[in-house]
Amino acid sequence: MKWYAIFLTGIFSVFFLIIFFFIKAPQAASSDHFDKAFSAQLEASDIPKTLQTPENLAAGKLLFITSCEHCHGGHGQGTPKGPDLSDSVWIHGKGSYADIVSVIQDGVEQSTMIAWSNRFRKSDIELIAAYVRALQKGAQ
Ligand code: HEC
């Protein structure tokens, strides 16, 4: 009888660990604006996987707030000085991640949208583009 009780305890603790792993871990990983639905949206998007992390999107947002907000608005909603970047209407390209990278790099001739390639490293442009792309997926 005794070995049987120990065996059951063992089974129970393994079961508990599995439950704990599957239920607790994802909850701990998600933050307010990074819920399951948003992560799924990102995963289905063309944003490179390595840029889809909360840390990288936050870094892109910070660069966006510093350099782009005064024309495009804090959430990319647009201002009289620059178009909306959070909707599905695009002047240059179709709003894909790659389109956004090239507009930021090369700018738009004859406009106040300058080429940012000599102000930012390529990796920073990629962080900003990932954040801008995520705006259409509901990023804050
Ligand atoms: C001085 C104002 C200004 C600043 C600062 C600025 N932009 Fe722009 N941006 C514009 C304007 C104006 C356009 C539209 C240009 C046109 O089509 O004539 C534009 C266009 C764009 C587009 C293409 C939009 C579309 O519908 O195709 C993207 C993407 C973009 N900007 C991203 C950025 C990012 C990212 C930053 C910061 C690194 C930035 N912009 C900074 C004024 C600005």
Boltz pocket constraint, residues with backbone or C-beta under 6 A from the ligand:
constraints:
  - pocket:
      binder: B
      contacts: [[A, 63], [A, 64], [A, 67], [A, 68], [A, 69], [A, 70], [A, 71], [A, 72], [A, 81], [A, 82], [A, 83], [A, 84], [A, 85], [A, 89], [A, 90], [A, 91], [A, 92], [A, 93], [A, 99], [A, 100], [A, 103], [A, 104], [A, 108], [A, 109], [A, 110], [A, 111], [A, 112], [A, 113], [A, 114], [A, 116], [A, 128], [A, 129], [A, 132]]
      max_distance: 6.0
